[in-house]
């Protein structure tokens, strides 16, 4: 009789017990479509652009040895060396093989705002506020490559013929600089 009563109690109360757990939660649905929507959460190892698209982010690593207040520019050469241009003071640092940054060149200018490399191993450093471009050879020796009549050199690129193109401001002039350092207005 005890076994039958116990079986009856288990048969009646077990479904009641599990039913109470089934109604303990609710389903929520939400939509995230903008950068500000994602900004409310915690982001880890992803980048979210202003359209709300999510992508894997690059690895962020601290690099010791950079003494400038700001990093204005970066460039890499064919040997996978990374160059960093800083501001106040305007210096160029070299990072290779994941090591600490080593100062390669200290400019008398306040800022190294742009960097570019060519296939011969030369590095070009565009400065502000006097618009001077330094050429640093693969032995680390720096010379004035070109002085432009502008205050800022925002970006630079080298073409297949070793011409250096310099995007400048405030008037938005694009200069083409020949391999011997002679500038001309390109656009």
C-alpha positions in Angstrom: 0.0 0.0 0.0 2.9 2.4 0.9 4.5 1.7 -2.5 1.2 2.4 -4.4 0.7 5.7 -2.5 4.3 6.7 -3.2 3.9 5.9 -6.8 0.7 7.9 -6.9 2.3 10.9 -5.3 5.3 10.8 -7.6 3.0 10.5 -10.7 0.9 13.5 -9.6 3.5 15.9 -8.2 6.4 15.3 -10.7 4.7 16.9 -13.6 3.6 19.8 -11.4 7.2 20.2 -10.2 8.6 20.3 -13.8 5.8 22.5 -15.0 6.8 25.2 -12.6 10.4 25.2 -14.0 9.1 25.4 -17.6 7.3 28.7 -16.9 10.3 30.2 -15.0 11.8 32.0 -18.0 10.7 34.0 -21.0 12.3 34.6 -24.4 13.6 38.0 -25.3 14.4 39.2 -28.8 16.4 42.4 -29.7 18.0 43.8 -32.8 21.5 45.4 -32.9 22.2 47.2 -36.1 24.4 50.3 -35.3 27.7 50.9 -33.7 25.9 52.5 -30.7 23.8 49.4 -30.2 26.9 47.3 -29.8 28.5 50.0 -27.7 26.2 49.1 -24.9 27.8 45.7 -24.5 31.3 44.4 -23.9 33.3 43.9 -27.1 36.1 41.3 -27.1 38.4 40.4 -30.1 36.1 42.0 -32.6 35.8 45.4 -34.4 32.4 47.0 -35.1 32.3 49.6 -37.9 29.8 52.5 -38.1 27.4 50.3 -40.2 27.2 47.8 -37.4 29.3 45.1 -39.2 31.3 42.9 -36.9 34.7 41.6 -37.9 37.6 39.9 -36.1 39.9 42.6 -34.8 43.7 42.6 -35.1 45.7 41.6 -32.1 46.6 44.6 -29.9 50.0 44.5 -28.3 51.8 47.1 -26.3 55.2 48.1 -27.7 57.8 49.4 -25.3 60.4 52.0 -26.2 58.2 54.6 -28.0 58.7 57.9 -26.2 56.6 60.2 -28.4 53.4 61.6 -27.0 51.5 60.5 -30.2 51.9 57.9 -32.9 51.0 59.7 -36.2 52.0 57.1 -38.8 53.1 53.6 -39.4 54.6 51.7 -42.4 56.1 48.3 -43.1 58.8 47.4 -45.5 59.5 44.2 -47.5 61.5 42.7 -44.7 58.4 42.9 -42.3 60.0 45.7 -40.3 57.5 48.2 -38.9 58.3 51.9 -38.7 56.5 54.2 -36.4 56.3 58.0 -36.8 55.7 60.0 -33.6 54.9 63.5 -32.6 56.4 65.8 -30.0 59.2 64.9 -30.5 59.1 63.9 -34.2 61.0 60.6 -34.2 60.9 57.4 -36.3 61.1 54.1 -34.4 61.9 50.7 -35.8 60.2 47.5 -34.6 61.4 44.2 -35.9 60.6 40.6 -35.0 58.2 41.7 -32.2 60.9 43.4 -30.2 60.8 46.7 -28.4 60.9 49.9 -30.5 64.3 51.4 -31.2 64.7 55.1 -32.2 66.0 55.1 -35.8 65.8 58.8 -36.5 65.1 62.0 -34.5 63.9 64.9 -36.5 64.2 68.5 -35.6 60.5 68.7 -36.7 57.6 68.4 -34.2 55.8 65.6 -36.0 56.4 62.6 -38.3 53.0 62.6 -39.9 53.5 60.1 -42.7 55.8 57.3 -43.6 56.4 55.3 -46.8 58.9 52.7 -48.0 60.2 51.8 -51.4 61.5 48.6 -52.9 65.1 49.6 -52.4 64.8 49.6 -48.6 64.5 53.4 -48.2 62.1 55.0 -45.8 60.5 58.4 -46.3 59.3 60.5 -43.4 57.0 63.4 -44.0 57.0 66.0 -41.3 55.0 69.0 -39.9 54.9 71.9 -39.5 57.5 72.7 -42.2 56.7 70.1 -44.9 60.1 68.4 -45.0 60.5 64.9 -46.3 63.5 62.9 -45.0 64.9 59.9 -46.8 66.4 57.3 -44.4 68.4 54.6 -46.2 68.7 51.0 -45.2 71.7 51.8 -43.0 69.7 54.3 -41.0 71.3 57.4 -42.5 68.9 60.3 -42.9 69.1 63.2 -45.4 66.6 65.9 -46.4 65.0 64.4 -49.6 62.7 67.3 -50.4 61.3 70.4 -48.8 57.7 71.3 -49.9 56.1 74.8 -49.6 53.4 73.4 -47.3 52.9 72.9 -43.6 51.7 69.3 -43.5 52.5 66.0 -45.3 49.5 63.9 -44.5 50.3 60.8 -46.5 52.8 59.4 -49.0 53.1 56.5 -51.4 55.8 55.3 -53.8 54.9 54.1 -57.3 56.6 51.4 -59.5 58.9 54.0 -61.0 60.2 55.1 -57.6 58.3 58.4 -57.7 57.1 59.5 -54.3 53.6 61.0 -54.1 52.9 63.3 -51.1 49.4 64.4 -50.1 49.6 67.7 -48.3 47.5 70.3 -46.6 46.0 72.9 -46.0 45.2 73.4 -49.7 45.1 69.6 -50.6 48.0 69.6 -53.1 49.3 66.2 -54.3 53.0 66.4 -55.2 54.9 64.0 -57.4 58.5 63.8 -56.3 61.0 62.3 -58.7 63.6 59.8 -57.4 66.2 62.6 -57.3 63.9 64.7 -55.0 62.5 67.2 -57.4 58.9 68.0 -56.6 56.1 69.0 -59.0 52.4 69.6 -58.5 50.6 66.4 -59.7 47.0 67.4 -58.6 
